[in-house]
Amino acid sequence: MKLIKILGILLILTLLADPVFADVAVGETGIGAQPGDQDPRICVEHREVLIGAGVDPVGINGLAYRTGMYAFAGERLEYTIVVRDPNGALDIGFPKIQVGEDPYLVYPDWLELMTKGNGEAGWTESNSYVGDHSILLGTNGPDGTGNEGTIHIPLDMTLGELETLSWLAYVQQGYIPHVDIKLDLNGDGYYTSGVDDGLVIEYDKSTTPSDQPIGSMGYQYNNWVQTFDDKMTEINNDTIAWLSSGAPGPVGGIGYVSGTLAQWKDGTVSSGVDENTKILALEIEVDDWIVISNAFIDDITINGQVYLLEPETMGGFYPEVLCNPVSLSDSCNGMGTMNPLTDRAYVCHLTVEPQWDGEKEVKITAYNSAFEPTDGTHVETWFFNPALSMSVSTSDGQAIHFEEMPYGATGDLRTVHSLNRLKVKNTAEGGVNMWMYLAGTDLTDPSGASKCPTTNVLTIDRMEYRGWSGTQWHSNEGWIEMGKYDQNAACDVISGGFKLGASDIDNDGRLEAVPTQTLKCYGGLPVPYDINALDAALSHVLTNQGNLEVEFKLTYPTPCVGSFTQGSLLVFGKAI
């Protein structure tokens, strides 16, 4: 009995220790999941351009109406955005709005101005390409003495990492500035003369032809040019450089060692120099080894990165502005319903500054919680502070002139028409559209032997005009009496929403602008002047590169004798 019990226990223990499933196959694998580190997205919920009463001081356009991607100083761009991060709102750091390509400013502790002998190197406000300052490099001779003025720019890169280099130069006299690339051949981090070396890139030998006399070189004087002007605007792998420790020339002469930057990087020109050779510094300089030289330097660009030469923070060029958090709305187009677990809302303000000029990129970038920029962006291209301009001419190249009045004319026969037309073209920068106005001065007879009807003045209100530009024109072939130029008057743009008024107020047979229902600019009236336009502010727009034509008629009073040759028509364009 005891034996049987012991065997039964052993059998149970065996089954428990090593289970066997006769009718089940068992397999096993690992398991894991990662939500992924996805970049956030930006949704623009609301966008506004504050150009009128919404800015302080009040902007140039009280109607707050803009028809192009341009903006003037004091105007403000405003964006309400939602940033969504699928990994959760806690991974959202902040968004920034930025103008331009994020160039850096250069400070005195970042570079060093150096001189040798009686050379000169210093900051100046007397001439600059961008901003308020540049650096003036110069020598005082005599020729061939080796005086130098140098901008020393420390670098932390290899020769292979230097892809492009350029700068702006304004040569006053002598030889255009060149650059020395200081190389660390022994790798100790310091430049030691006789141990380390450099590559010299200069106008004459950067490409063929070489060994030219100064008088045969084609770069410009007293004008801002890029790098080597007519020979080369940017230094790159095709540019020829010669070894500083070798002979300075002539090309092909004894001891002269040179090659393109690509060849130097390949290590095929001189032993010890290749793509891995460390660059200690770039030195842009002038010297008087050939001739006394002086030049301004501005805006150095290294591998596409612009460095503005300013001795202190400018606080205006290419700013980055933090966006402010606001309450999350219910939805944003393109994202659907908002979720506070993944979404945050911000408002971004950017005020245009007076020194911004030309076409610039405006970018909103979402940063993560580690304060690193992400690929979550919204980008627009704007033209800042465009110059307003127009061309004004006539159809025959002469001043506006009229047909002769028939002898003894009375009544309607005393009205004569212009024999040519006024032609206006909007030539403003940046795609600016303009509201157009036309005014005139009274006409006088310089001889004084005139009478019209009581003095020697033919008043401008005797003249009428009608104009056209595309579908805009003086409706019903209507004419409107000319406005008189007033230099002290305002240039008004109001909220519109009404028709331009016109009636024969003084019963002289000519339509005058109704004072309470018109827009004026220095006394000038809108052109075209469309009395049937649904909105006055939309009836006299001249689009960028668009053309406007105007014709005139003149009614002489009785009596009117003289030669009224002194007078002017003035055309005003106000940016929309």
C-alpha angles and dihedrals in degrees: 000000000000090000092054092050092050092051090049092053092048091051093052092048090051092052092048094048098050113022117202123200109196096189102033130079115205127206132175138198138165123262133208142145136204123189090208128236099265122184117247122252129223123221118191104220097176134005127190137175110208106205107141134035089344093077132064114257095031110261130241093263115060091179090066088222123136128176102187145036097270134107138185134220113291095022118118136219114210128189129181106201141177120216115204122193114184088206090062138281091269088072091060111099107177140297126243131199114216139182123217132355095309099257116185126238118236119227131193092252090055095055135023129224110217136183136192123202109335094339121134134220123168148134116268139183094196094092134010140158098211126010126359103299145049133171120258116211120188150153131212099206151173095215116261097022098110101238111164142195111197143183105209112202115185113218135192104204142090126254089253091057093056103093105158138005133182142153140182118254134187108195115205097175142344128011123358114250120271135195133240117204106210111213129201102218097171095043097232095126095245134091112241118184111234091021104053125042143198145216119238120210114188137165097253099050101029089095138344136327098054139176092041123161114249092251092060096052115107105214118120128250125217094014133094110256133172117252106302097359111209094016102046134347095189133031112228142148091298093057117108118234128183128213113261094216092052130074115296091227169204098242107258092016127132112289095008109132120185145148141154117283088251090057092047089051091050089056092236099120107054134358115255096031122092142123091294095055110118119241111219098183148336116235118198108192152152124220138174101234085118105018140340106280138190129179142158118233126203140162108017114202121201118184090341094309112123118218113197112213106230126139094220141018108296096199093203113060116093100339128194112218124193115233118232123237117245136177116292115248126218097258146356124208110259094019102060121207117012121241120196089209092066106014137070129178129219140174118222122201124192120179116200113239126214096243095055108107136182134350115345137170117243111203133183111201128189114221123203127232090272088061092247123137116249136199089260101111145144115206133191132170118228135179110221126208097350117196113248116225142152138184117233121193141137131247093251101029093250131107114273106283135175140223117262119268113241116255111269093006119174135183115353090000088073089069114092130184130227116261092213138032134239111241123199128182125190105230099166121143125252098027093291115175118205142205108234129220133179128205136164142200126232115270119241136189109234091204092060091220095118144098126194102185101311106347139030090266128097102202119227092233087074087070126079131191142194127189143183140201117174109309091346113096145130096288121230088019086285124172125210129204115254119256118232118243114250116181092196096053125100128250102235129201110174134178095278118202095140139081121258108259122228131169140143094265098168097037094240095130094257129103115243128195112261103242095219094049108045144077121235136190115193088333093310122127128223116278118233091034105202111184091188099051112124091223121028093209091060097049102077106040119141109198122219110285087005125136132231127192128195133187129193144207129196131204115205117214122226116285106024120157127161147060108280101192102144114083141098141221114213125201119200126195118193117194115247 
